[in-house]
Amino acid sequence: MVHEPCELGQLQIGYIQPVNDLSTPFTLADQVIVALRKVIGQKSAVLHEPTFSGNEWLYLKECLDSTFVSSVGKFVDRFETDLAVFTGAKHVVAVVNGTAALHIALKLAGVNSGDEVLIPALTFVATANAVTYCGATPHFVDSDENTLGVDAVKLRDYLEHHSKQRAGQCINRTTGKIIRALVPMHTFGHSVDLDEVISIAYDFNLALVEDAAESLGSYYHGRHTGTFGLMGTLSFNGNKTITTGGGGAILTDDPELARHAKHLTTTAKLPHAWEYRHDEIGYNYRMPNINAALGCAQLEQLPAMLKAKKELFQRYQAAFATVSGIRLVEEPAQCQSNYWLQTLVLDSNNADQRDILLQATNDAGIMTRPAWILMHELAPFRECPRMDLAGAESLVQRLINIPSSSTLLQAVS
Ligand SMILES: *Cc1c(COP(=O)(O)O)cnc(C)c1O
């Protein structure tokens, strides 16, 4: 392997490995920084930043000029239609954020107070929070080394031993509670093993709601993620592949679920020229028109962003090909990933290198980040039921996200 000595000189950090093997004269941290620099150049880089290079200004101006910036306006309808076309979902309901989308999707999937909902321990806190908003308890599932999502083999075995069927419902043998739903999350854009996850949901009578917050533009067997379950949810937060400032959406093929989702997220108001009659407890979760205007413009840019993110992955792949002891996460079989966040995973015997790498890269102006703290280790969820989480626990010690913006390559001078 050829290194550029002068380049490395500036990046040398205070961790010196004994030079006993001349074929690998540099520490792993040095090698990782050299590989990252090959792709992103000498600039500093953040993890993920939004880019507004299309009709964003135009649509926002149109929105302001019309004065319809809030709960009424044409951009919400257009954004929902455009998302339906892009994802292939029959119905889309745009909402204020991805957490709200999950909350309503779970509620409509029949998640009630006292139920349990299977979610991965390795996820963003929104998945667990949304379960608790329904009065239910998250029940944590282990993650697979390859997909970084729900370990389907382990989950099936776990449910066979720890649940029973009663009157068409899945009952937790230990707690006696109904396990109502299963929420796989497509981590960093990589699809879970959906074939097996769908068959588990079917066999154990679990409602399937996909947390596709990170996987807009990711496909499984050519079909868009978030369209396999009863419902799927998206997020358009500022750090996601496209952004509406804040925003989310519910995807479903069921017209009645879509109607009810729209009703619940718009205060459950009955249509009437002047009367304010609400027929159930609703939520003010509607996406404002001004956010949807941004979303319409962002969605137009999505194909180009996905292309750029795939190219970034390929560049990283080439740069990391010669670095041993660490792997760059690649889309699993059957999955076409959006590569939302590029991810390095250290080999098991290198887990002690994670914090050294995080420190060295961030010191060098290259933002990197570990995975989230596992849900069962967070104060509000410590007592929640869970299966053995050895896979997630191991992954979390070895996983590092690296700069992933779609503009990263264009920015290299
Ligand atoms: C971003 C995200 C959400 C939704 O987040 P919001 O900020 O509420 O839009 C949900 N689940 C996961 C896994 C996420 O990454």
The ligand as a Gaussian input file, in Angstrom:
#p B3LYP/6-31G(d) Opt

LIG

0 1
 C      -34.939000      10.350000      12.054000
 C      -35.579000       9.131000      12.596000
 C      -36.927000       9.108000      13.011000
 C      -37.840000      10.300000      12.986000
 O      -37.272000      11.424000      13.474000
 P      -37.915000      12.889000      13.404000
 O      -36.793000      13.749000      13.831000
 O      -39.065000      12.891000      14.373000
 O      -38.377000      13.184000      12.017000
 C      -37.453000       7.904000      13.437000
 N      -36.728000       6.793000      13.466000
 C      -35.439000       6.764000      13.074000
 C      -34.696000       5.498000      13.097000
 C      -34.815000       7.936000      12.643000
 O      -33.533000       7.900000      12.264000

